[in-house]
Amino acid sequence: MTRRSELLMPAGNLRKLKMAVLYGADAVHLGTPDMSLRTKSQFSLEDVIEGVEFGHAHGKRT
């Protein structure tokens, strides 16, 4: 069985999440400002929902 690497990209806002998905990321990680330690997140809870739905619609993990 051949295993392939996964391209995991961070996203600080909804626009960046969509760009990562459209440019080939296999998965995107994100969080709201109160639940994100890596970045100064600009996601609202509504953005998170839209981003997860967008990623899943494109066959990606979020």
N, CA, C and O atoms as a Maestro MAE file, in Angstrom:
{
 s_m_m2io_version
 :::
 2.0.0
}

f_m_ct {
 s_m_title
 :::
 protein
 m_atom[248] {
  # First column is atom index #
  i_m_mmod_type
  r_m_x_coord
  r_m_y_coord
  r_m_z_coord
  i_m_residue_number
  s_m_chain_name
  s_m_pdb_residue_name
  s_m_pdb_atom_name
  i_m_atomic_number
  :::
  1 25 0.844 -1.184 0.000 1 A "MET " " N  " 7
  2 3 0.000 0.000 0.000 1 A "MET " " CA " 6
  3 2 0.885 1.241 0.000 1 A "MET " " C  " 6
  4 15 1.765 1.380 0.849 1 A "MET " " O  " 8
  5 25 0.655 2.127 -0.937 2 A "THR " " N  " 7
  6 3 1.413 3.364 -1.020 2 A "THR " " CA " 6
  7 2 0.711 4.448 -0.223 2 A "THR " " C  " 6
  8 15 -0.487 4.679 -0.385 2 A "THR " " O  " 8
  9 25 1.459 5.098 0.627 3 A "ARG " " N  " 7
  10 3 0.898 6.213 1.397 3 A "ARG " " CA " 6
  11 2 1.398 7.506 0.786 3 A "ARG " " C  " 6
  12 15 2.565 7.610 0.408 3 A "ARG " " O  " 8
  13 25 0.527 8.485 0.690 4 A "ARG " " N  " 7
  14 3 0.953 9.765 0.165 4 A "ARG " " CA " 6
  15 2 0.880 10.814 1.264 4 A "ARG " " C  " 6
  16 15 0.087 10.700 2.199 4 A "ARG " " O  " 8
  17 25 1.703 11.818 1.138 5 A "SER " " N  " 7
  18 3 1.707 12.904 2.120 5 A "SER " " CA " 6
  19 2 0.437 13.733 1.990 5 A "SER " " C  " 6
  20 15 -0.184 13.789 0.928 5 A "SER " " O  " 8
  21 25 0.071 14.366 3.078 6 A "GLU " " N  " 7
  22 3 -1.097 15.238 3.096 6 A "GLU " " CA " 6
  23 2 -0.633 16.682 3.208 6 A "GLU " " C  " 6
  24 15 0.230 16.996 4.028 6 A "GLU " " O  " 8
  25 25 -1.195 17.556 2.398 7 A "LEU " " N  " 7
  26 3 -0.903 18.977 2.480 7 A "LEU " " CA " 6
  27 2 -1.933 19.610 3.404 7 A "LEU " " C  " 6
  28 15 -3.098 19.759 3.034 7 A "LEU " " O  " 8
  29 25 -1.501 19.984 4.610 8 A "LEU " " N  " 7
  30 3 -2.351 20.595 5.623 8 A "LEU " " CA " 6
  31 2 -1.986 22.066 5.723 8 A "LEU " " C  " 6
  32 15 -0.836 22.401 6.005 8 A "LEU " " O  " 8
  33 25 -2.948 22.944 5.496 9 A "MET " " N  " 7
  34 3 -2.696 24.384 5.485 9 A "MET " " CA " 6
  35 2 -3.461 25.073 6.612 9 A "MET " " C  " 6
  36 15 -4.598 24.703 6.907 9 A "MET " " O  " 8
  37 25 -2.841 26.081 7.248 10 A "PRO " " N  " 7
  38 3 -3.571 26.885 8.226 10 A "PRO " " CA " 6
  39 2 -4.381 27.959 7.500 10 A "PRO " " C  " 6
  40 15 -4.018 28.377 6.401 10 A "PRO " " O  " 8
  41 25 -5.457 28.394 8.105 11 A "ALA " " N  " 7
  42 3 -6.250 29.479 7.533 11 A "ALA " " CA " 6
  43 2 -6.648 30.440 8.645 11 A "ALA " " C  " 6
  44 15 -7.219 30.030 9.655 11 A "ALA " " O  " 8
  45 25 -6.348 31.706 8.456 12 A "GLY " " N  " 7
  46 3 -6.677 32.715 9.463 12 A "GLY " " CA " 6
  47 2 -8.004 33.399 9.234 12 A "GLY " " C  " 6
  48 15 -8.510 34.097 10.112 12 A "GLY " " O  " 8
  49 25 -8.575 33.197 8.042 13 A "ASN " " N  " 7
  50 3 -9.895 33.763 7.758 13 A "ASN " " CA " 6
  51 2 -10.550 32.940 6.647 13 A "ASN " " C  " 6
  52 15 -9.920 32.059 6.062 13 A "ASN " " O  " 8
  53 25 -11.800 33.232 6.368 14 A "LEU " " N  " 7
  54 3 -12.568 32.442 5.411 14 A "LEU " " CA " 6
  55 2 -11.982 32.534 4.007 14 A "LEU " " C  " 6
  56 15 -11.941 31.532 3.293 14 A "LEU " " O  " 8
  57 25 -11.533 33.708 3.602 15 A "ARG " " N  " 7
  58 3 -10.943 33.877 2.274 15 A "ARG " " CA " 6
  59 2 -9.718 32.999 2.101 15 A "ARG " " C  " 6
  60 15 -9.550 32.367 1.058 15 A "ARG " " O  " 8
  61 25 -8.860 32.952 3.113 16 A "LYS " " N  " 7
  62 3 -7.650 32.125 3.048 16 A "LYS " " CA " 6
  63 2 -7.995 30.641 3.042 16 A "LYS " " C  " 6
  64 15 -7.320 29.855 2.377 16 A "LYS " " O  " 8
  65 25 -9.033 30.248 3.770 17 A "LEU " " N  " 7
  66 3 -9.459 28.855 3.755 17 A "LEU " " CA " 6
  67 2 -9.888 28.457 2.344 17 A "LEU " " C  " 6
  68 15 -9.484 27.410 1.840 17 A "LEU " " O  " 8
  69 25 -10.703 29.292 1.714 18 A "LYS " " N  " 7
  70 3 -11.181 28.980 0.371 18 A "LYS " " CA " 6
  71 2 -10.024 28.921 -0.620 18 A "LYS " " C  " 6
  72 15 -10.008 28.054 -1.493 18 A "LYS " " O  " 8
  73 25 -9.061 29.823 -0.499 19 A "MET " " N  " 7
  74 3 -7.903 29.812 -1.392 19 A "MET " " CA " 6
  75 2 -7.086 28.535 -1.201 19 A "MET " " C  " 6
  76 15 -6.644 27.930 -2.178 19 A "MET " " O  " 8
  77 25 -6.883 28.124 0.048 20 A "ALA " " N  " 7
  78 3 -6.122 26.905 0.318 20 A "ALA " " CA " 6
  79 2 -6.803 25.694 -0.315 20 A "ALA " " C  " 6
  80 15 -6.144 24.852 -0.924 20 A "ALA " " O  " 8
  81 25 -8.117 25.612 -0.168 21 A "VAL " " N  " 7
  82 3 -8.870 24.494 -0.757 21 A "VAL " " CA " 6
  83 2 -8.757 24.523 -2.275 21 A "VAL " " C  " 6
  84 15 -8.480 23.499 -2.900 21 A "VAL " " O  " 8
  85 25 -8.971 25.692 -2.867 22 A "LEU " " N  " 7
  86 3 -8.957 25.799 -4.324 22 A "LEU " " CA " 6
  87 2 -7.571 25.588 -4.925 22 A "LEU " " C  " 6
  88 15 -7.454 25.200 -6.087 22 A "LEU " " O  " 8
  89 25 -6.520 25.842 -4.144 23 A "TYR " " N  " 7
  90 3 -5.162 25.678 -4.650 23 A "TYR " " CA " 6
  91 2 -4.527 24.348 -4.247 23 A "TYR " " C  " 6
  92 15 -3.316 24.175 -4.388 23 A "TYR " " O  " 8
  93 25 -5.336 23.401 -3.743 24 A "GLY " " N  " 7
  94 3 -4.843 22.046 -3.609 24 A "GLY " " CA " 6
  95 2 -4.577 21.497 -2.224 24 A "GLY " " C  " 6
  96 15 -4.069 20.382 -2.103 24 A "GLY " " O  " 8
  97 25 -4.900 22.234 -1.174 25 A "ALA " " N  " 7
  98 3 -4.716 21.677 0.171 25 A "ALA " " CA " 6
  99 2 -5.608 20.451 0.338 25 A "ALA " " C  " 6
  100 15 -6.748 20.442 -0.126 25 A "ALA " " O  " 8
  101 25 -5.092 19.421 0.997 26 A "ASP " " N  " 7
  102 3 -5.894 18.238 1.310 26 A "ASP " " CA " 6
  103 2 -6.767 18.489 2.535 26 A "ASP " " C  " 6
  104 15 -7.848 17.915 2.673 26 A "ASP " " O  " 8
  105 25 -6.277 19.359 3.424 27 A "ALA " " N  " 7
  106 3 -6.987 19.672 4.657 27 A "ALA " " CA " 6
  107 2 -6.591 21.069 5.100 27 A "ALA " " C  " 6
  108 15 -5.514 21.561 4.763 27 A "ALA " " O  " 8
  109 25 -7.481 21.703 5.863 28 A "VAL " " N  " 7
  110 3 -7.240 23.052 6.364 28 A "VAL " " CA " 6
  111 2 -7.570 23.059 7.849 28 A "VAL " " C  " 6
  112 15 -8.575 22.487 8.272 28 A "VAL " " O  " 8
  113 25 -6.706 23.719 8.649 29 A "HIS " " N  " 7
  114 3 -7.054 23.851 10.068 29 A "HIS " " CA " 6
  115 2 -7.352 25.305 10.378 29 A "HIS " " C  " 6
  116 15 -6.743 26.218 9.820 29 A "HIS " " O  " 8
  117 25 -8.314 25.502 11.291 30 A "LEU " " N  " 7
  118 3 -8.810 26.831 11.595 30 A "LEU " " CA " 6
  119 2 -9.396 26.849 12.990 30 A "LEU " " C  " 6
  120 15 -9.567 25.802 13.615 30 A "LEU " " O  " 8
  121 25 -9.701 28.030 13.471 31 A "GLY " " N  " 7
  122 3 -10.351 28.172 14.764 31 A "GLY " " CA " 6
  123 2 -10.840 29.590 14.945 31 A "GLY " " C  " 6
  124 15 -10.390 30.504 14.254 31 A "GLY " " O  " 8
  125 25 -11.760 29.773 15.873 32 A "THR " " N  " 7
  126 3 -12.225 31.116 16.207 32 A "THR " " CA " 6
  127 2 -11.198 31.769 17.127 32 A "THR " " C  " 6
  128 15 -10.369 31.069 17.709 32 A "THR " " O  " 8
  129 25 -11.231 33.084 17.273 33 A "PRO " " N  " 7
  130 3 -10.222 33.751 18.106 33 A "PRO " " CA " 6
  131 2 -10.094 33.185 19.526 33 A "PRO " " C  " 6
  132 15 -8.997 33.162 20.085 33 A "PRO " " O  " 8
  133 25 -11.186 32.739 20.100 34 A "ASP " " N  " 7
  134 3 -11.129 32.194 21.457 34 A "ASP " " CA " 6
  135 2 -10.715 30.723 21.503 34 A "ASP " " C  " 6
  136 15 -10.551 30.165 22.588 34 A "ASP " " O  " 8
  137 25 -10.543 30.084 20.333 35 A "MET " " N  " 7
  138 3 -10.159 28.669 20.305 35 A "MET " " CA " 6
  139 2 -8.952 28.411 19.406 35 A "MET " " C  " 6
  140 15 -8.765 27.286 18.941 35 A "MET " " O  " 8
  141 25 -8.138 29.418 19.155 36 A "SER " " N  " 7
  142 3 -7.020 29.246 18.248 36 A "SER " " CA " 6
  143 2 -5.749 29.787 18.893 36 A "SER " " C  " 6
  144 15 -5.688 30.958 19.268 36 A "SER " " O  " 8
  145 25 -4.738 28.935 19.022 37 A "LEU " " N  " 7
  146 3 -3.479 29.359 19.630 37 A "LEU " " CA " 6
  147 2 -2.408 29.713 18.609 37 A "LEU " " C  " 6
  148 15 -1.467 30.435 18.940 37 A "LEU " " O  " 8
  149 25 -2.525 29.225 17.373 38 A "ARG " " N  " 7
  150 3 -1.465 29.393 16.390 38 A "ARG " " CA " 6
  151 2 -1.500 30.711 15.634 38 A "ARG " " C  " 6
  152 15 -0.461 31.185 15.174 38 A "ARG " " O  " 8
  153 25 -2.652 31.297 15.500 39 A "THR " " N  " 7
  154 3 -2.783 32.451 14.616 39 A "THR " " CA " 6
  155 2 -3.765 33.459 15.193 39 A "THR " " C  " 6
  156 15 -4.570 33.133 16.065 39 A "THR " " O  " 8
  157 25 -3.692 34.636 14.715 40 A "LYS " " N  " 7
  158 3 -4.684 35.637 15.085 40 A "LYS " " CA " 6
  159 2 -5.890 35.433 14.179 40 A "LYS " " C  " 6
  160 15 -6.036 36.100 13.155 40 A "LYS " " O  " 8
  161 25 -6.727 34.524 14.563 41 A "SER " " N  " 7
  162 3 -7.862 34.106 13.757 41 A "SER " " CA " 6
  163 2 -8.871 35.228 13.561 41 A "SER " " C  " 6
  164 15 -9.141 36.011 14.472 41 A "SER " " O  " 8
  165 25 -9.417 35.289 12.362 42 A "GLN " " N  " 7
  166 3 -10.461 36.262 12.041 42 A "GLN " " CA " 6
  167 2 -11.772 35.550 11.710 42 A "GLN " " C  " 6
  168 15 -12.615 36.104 11.004 42 A "GLN " " O  " 8
  169 25 -11.950 34.333 12.211 43 A "PHE " " N  " 7
  170 3 -13.154 33.553 11.940 43 A "PHE " " CA " 6
  171 2 -14.236 33.850 12.974 43 A "PHE " " C  " 6
  172 15 -13.979 33.856 14.178 43 A "PHE " " O  " 8
  173 25 -15.435 34.093 12.489 44 A "SER " " N  " 7
  174 3 -16.607 34.082 13.357 44 A "SER " " CA " 6
  175 2 -17.133 32.644 13.346 44 A "SER " " C  " 6
  176 15 -16.692 31.825 12.540 44 A "SER " " O  " 8
  177 25 -18.054 32.348 14.219 45 A "LEU " " N  " 7
  178 3 -18.637 31.002 14.222 45 A "LEU " " CA " 6
  179 2 -19.342 30.728 12.891 45 A "LEU " " C  " 6
  180 15 -19.295 29.604 12.391 45 A "LEU " " O  " 8
  181 25 -19.987 31.729 12.320 46 A "GLU " " N  " 7
  182 3 -20.647 31.570 11.020 46 A "GLU " " CA " 6
  183 2 -19.624 31.280 9.920 46 A "GLU " " C  " 6
  184 15 -19.879 30.467 9.032 46 A "GLU " " O  " 8
  185 25 -18.453 31.952 9.981 47 A "ASP " " N  " 7
  186 3 -17.382 31.695 9.014 47 A "ASP " " CA " 6
  187 2 -16.876 30.260 9.124 47 A "ASP " " C  " 6
  188 15 -16.598 29.617 8.112 47 A "ASP " " O  " 8
  189 25 -16.756 29.763 10.348 48 A "VAL " " N  " 7
  190 3 -16.294 28.391 10.559 48 A "VAL " " CA " 6
  191 2 -17.268 27.422 9.893 48 A "VAL " " C  " 6
  192 15 -16.855 26.500 9.190 48 A "VAL " " O  " 8
  193 25 -18.542 27.633 10.115 49 A "ILE " " N  " 7
  194 3 -19.558 26.758 9.524 49 A "ILE " " CA " 6
  195 2 -19.473 26.809 8.005 49 A "ILE " " C  " 6
  196 15 -19.474 25.768 7.348 49 A "ILE " " O  " 8
  197 25 -19.399 28.021 7.439 50 A "GLU " " N  " 7
  198 3 -19.303 28.156 5.986 50 A "GLU " " CA " 6
  199 2 -18.014 27.516 5.459 50 A "GLU " " C  " 6
  200 15 -18.024 26.862 4.416 50 A "GLU " " O  " 8
  201 25 -16.911 27.705 6.179 51 A "GLY " " N  " 7
  202 3 -15.635 27.136 5.752 51 A "GLY " " CA " 6
  203 2 -15.630 25.616 5.766 51 A "GLY " " C  " 6
  204 15 -15.118 24.986 4.841 51 A "GLY " " O  " 8
  205 25 -16.195 25.028 6.807 52 A "VAL " " N  " 7
  206 3 -16.275 23.565 6.891 52 A "VAL " " CA " 6
  207 2 -17.148 23.034 5.762 52 A "VAL " " C  " 6
  208 15 -16.790 22.051 5.113 52 A "VAL " " O  " 8
  209 25 -18.279 23.668 5.523 53 A "GLU " " N  " 7
  210 3 -19.159 23.238 4.431 53 A "GLU " " CA " 6
  211 2 -18.465 23.377 3.079 53 A "GLU " " C  " 6
  212 15 -18.602 22.502 2.225 53 A "GLU " " O  " 8
  213 25 -17.722 24.463 2.874 54 A "PHE " " N  " 7
  214 3 -16.997 24.684 1.627 54 A "PHE " " CA " 6
  215 2 -15.933 23.604 1.430 54 A "PHE " " C  " 6
  216 15 -15.825 23.015 0.355 54 A "PHE " " O  " 8
  217 25 -15.160 23.353 2.467 55 A "GLY " " N  " 7
  218 3 -14.132 22.313 2.376 55 A "GLY " " CA " 6
  219 2 -14.712 20.951 2.076 55 A "GLY " " C  " 6
  220 15 -14.206 20.241 1.207 55 A "GLY " " O  " 8
  221 25 -15.761 20.574 2.777 56 A "HIS " " N  " 7
  222 3 -16.386 19.271 2.561 56 A "HIS " " CA " 6
  223 2 -16.995 19.164 1.175 56 A "HIS " " C  " 6
  224 15 -16.951 18.101 0.555 56 A "HIS " " O  " 8
  225 25 -17.568 20.268 0.680 57 A "ALA " " N  " 7
  226 3 -18.142 20.259 -0.674 57 A "ALA " " CA " 6
  227 2 -17.078 20.007 -1.738 57 A "ALA " " C  " 6
  228 15 -17.382 19.536 -2.834 57 A "ALA " " O  " 8
  229 25 -15.816 20.327 -1.400 58 A "HIS " " N  " 7
  230 3 -14.701 20.117 -2.328 58 A "HIS " " CA " 6
  231 2 -13.908 18.862 -1.979 58 A "HIS " " C  " 6
  232 15 -12.814 18.654 -2.504 58 A "HIS " " O  " 8
  233 25 -14.451 18.028 -1.098 59 A "GLY " " N  " 7
  234 3 -13.807 16.764 -0.748 59 A "GLY " " CA " 6
  235 2 -12.577 16.919 0.134 59 A "GLY " " C  " 6
  236 15 -11.695 16.061 0.120 59 A "GLY " " O  " 8
  237 25 -12.509 18.014 0.908 60 A "LYS " " N  " 7
  238 3 -11.351 18.283 1.772 60 A "LYS " " CA " 6
  239 2 -11.738 18.146 3.227 60 A "LYS " " C  " 6
  240 15 -12.914 18.204 3.588 60 A "LYS " " O  " 8
  241 25 -10.725 17.962 4.052 61 A "ARG " " N  " 7
  242 3 -10.963 17.878 5.501 61 A "ARG " " CA " 6
  243 2 -10.715 19.244 6.127 61 A "ARG " " C  " 6
  244 15 -9.808 19.968 5.716 61 A "ARG " " O  " 8
  245 25 -11.520 19.589 7.115 62 A "THR " " N  " 7
  246 3 -11.319 20.847 7.834 62 A "THR " " CA " 6
  247 2 -11.327 20.569 9.315 62 A "THR " " C  " 6
  248 15 -11.174 21.491 10.117 62 A "THR " " O  " 8
  :::
 }
 m_bond[247] {
  # First column is bond index #
  i_m_from
  i_m_to
  i_m_order
  :::
  1 1 2 1
  2 2 3 1
  3 3 4 2
  4 3 5 1
  5 5 6 1
  6 6 7 1
  7 7 8 2
  8 7 9 1
  9 9 10 1
  10 10 11 1
  11 11 12 2
  12 11 13 1
  13 13 14 1
  14 14 15 1
  15 15 16 2
  16 15 17 1
  17 17 18 1
  18 18 19 1
  19 19 20 2
  20 19 21 1
  21 21 22 1
  22 22 23 1
  23 23 24 2
  24 23 25 1
  25 25 26 1
  26 26 27 1
  27 27 28 2
  28 27 29 1
  29 29 30 1
  30 30 31 1
  31 31 32 2
  32 31 33 1
  33 33 34 1
  34 34 35 1
  35 35 36 2
  36 35 37 1
  37 37 38 1
  38 38 39 1
  39 39 40 2
  40 39 41 1
  41 41 42 1
  42 42 43 1
  43 43 44 2
  44 43 45 1
  45 45 46 1
  46 46 47 1
  47 47 48 2
  48 47 49 1
  49 49 50 1
  50 50 51 1
  51 51 52 2
  52 51 53 1
  53 53 54 1
  54 54 55 1
  55 55 56 2
  56 55 57 1
  57 57 58 1
  58 58 59 1
  59 59 60 2
  60 59 61 1
  61 61 62 1
  62 62 63 1
  63 63 64 2
  64 63 65 1
  65 65 66 1
  66 66 67 1
  67 67 68 2
  68 67 69 1
  69 69 70 1
  70 70 71 1
  71 71 72 2
  72 71 73 1
  73 73 74 1
  74 74 75 1
  75 75 76 2
  76 75 77 1
  77 77 78 1
  78 78 79 1
  79 79 80 2
  80 79 81 1
  81 81 82 1
  82 82 83 1
  83 83 84 2
  84 83 85 1
  85 85 86 1
  86 86 87 1
  87 87 88 2
  88 87 89 1
  89 89 90 1
  90 90 91 1
  91 91 92 2
  92 91 93 1
  93 93 94 1
  94 94 95 1
  95 95 96 2
  96 95 97 1
  97 97 98 1
  98 98 99 1
  99 99 100 2
  100 99 101 1
  101 101 102 1
  102 102 103 1
  103 103 104 2
  104 103 105 1
  105 105 106 1
  106 106 107 1
  107 107 108 2
  108 107 109 1
  109 109 110 1
  110 110 111 1
  111 111 112 2
  112 111 113 1
  113 113 114 1
  114 114 115 1
  115 115 116 2
  116 115 117 1
  117 117 118 1
  118 118 119 1
  119 119 120 2
  120 119 121 1
  121 121 122 1
  122 122 123 1
  123 123 124 2
  124 123 125 1
  125 125 126 1
  126 126 127 1
  127 127 128 2
  128 127 129 1
  129 129 130 1
  130 130 131 1
  131 131 132 2
  132 131 133 1
  133 133 134 1
  134 134 135 1
  135 135 136 2
  136 135 137 1
  137 137 138 1
  138 138 139 1
  139 139 140 2
  140 139 141 1
  141 141 142 1
  142 142 143 1
  143 143 144 2
  144 143 145 1
  145 145 146 1
  146 146 147 1
  147 147 148 2
  148 147 149 1
  149 149 150 1
  150 150 151 1
  151 151 152 2
  152 151 153 1
  153 153 154 1
  154 154 155 1
  155 155 156 2
  156 155 157 1
  157 157 158 1
  158 158 159 1
  159 159 160 2
  160 159 161 1
  161 161 162 1
  162 162 163 1
  163 163 164 2
  164 163 165 1
  165 165 166 1
  166 166 167 1
  167 167 168 2
  168 167 169 1
  169 169 170 1
  170 170 171 1
  171 171 172 2
  172 171 173 1
  173 173 174 1
  174 174 175 1
  175 175 176 2
  176 175 177 1
  177 177 178 1
  178 178 179 1
  179 179 180 2
  180 179 181 1
  181 181 182 1
  182 182 183 1
  183 183 184 2
  184 183 185 1
  185 185 186 1
  186 186 187 1
  187 187 188 2
  188 187 189 1
  189 189 190 1
  190 190 191 1
  191 191 192 2
  192 191 193 1
  193 193 194 1
  194 194 195 1
  195 195 196 2
  196 195 197 1
  197 197 198 1
  198 198 199 1
  199 199 200 2
  200 199 201 1
  201 201 202 1
  202 202 203 1
  203 203 204 2
  204 203 205 1
  205 205 206 1
  206 206 207 1
  207 207 208 2
  208 207 209 1
  209 209 210 1
  210 210 211 1
  211 211 212 2
  212 211 213 1
  213 213 214 1
  214 214 215 1
  215 215 216 2
  216 215 217 1
  217 217 218 1
  218 218 219 1
  219 219 220 2
  220 219 221 1
  221 221 222 1
  222 222 223 1
  223 223 224 2
  224 223 225 1
  225 225 226 1
  226 226 227 1
  227 227 228 2
  228 227 229 1
  229 229 230 1
  230 230 231 1
  231 231 232 2
  232 231 233 1
  233 233 234 1
  234 234 235 1
  235 235 236 2
  236 235 237 1
  237 237 238 1
  238 238 239 1
  239 239 240 2
  240 239 241 1
  241 241 242 1
  242 242 243 1
  243 243 244 2
  244 243 245 1
  245 245 246 1
  246 246 247 1
  247 247 248 2
  :::
 }
}
